[in-house]
Structure formats: structure tokens, C-alpha cells
Amino acid sequence: MTKYVALLIAGSMLTAFGNAVASPEMVRSYNCTACHAEDKKKYGPTYQQVALKYADEAGAAEKLAKKIQTGGAGVWGNTPMPAQPRVSDEDALAIARYILSVK
């Protein structure tokens, strides 16, 4: 009986918090790693640089999620970030939160 209660609670928590939990695998699946890495400079900033820049900014996850989907330029130099419209709102927010968690 205890196992069933634990499973019920775990299932409820998953439903309450949504399904998208970003991971290195999710980031790779959207090809983010073509231009970004956790700690090695490629074409775009590292996840560590992004996390540091936005560490104390309210609404940073939502701002970055929008940037993931719409792209942009000028924040990190002249290289533009192309829009990624196929990334869902939920996945974009999960990816942004993952990036902001990188230390």
C-alpha cells in the first residue's frame, strides 16, 4: 500500500510541475550545442556566461525562453542567434532554466 501512495504522490508532483525538465539531452536534441557549450566558447556564449550575466535578473528564465524562440543579436557581440520556432514554450522555458542553473 505504501508503494502505491508514493507512486500517487510522485505522479501528482509531475503533473503539478509540468513535463518539461531540461537536461543536456534536451539541449542537444534541439541542436543548441552546435553554437553553445557549458564551459567552452563556441559561436555563442557559454551557458556559464549566460547564467552569470542573468544571475540576479528577475524574469531571466522567461526572457531567455523568448530569446531561444525568437533569436536576437547584439547582447553577446555581432554573431546573431537564429530563431528556434520549433522549440515549444514549455521546452524553451525548461532549457532557459537549465542554462541559468549551470555554474
Buried (B, 14 or more C-beta within 10 A) or exposed (E): EEEEEEEEEEEEEEEEEEEBEBEEEBBEEBEBBEEBBBEEEEEBBBBBBBBBBBEEEEEBBBEBBBBBBEEEEEEBEEEEBEEBEEBEEEBBBBBBBBBBEBE
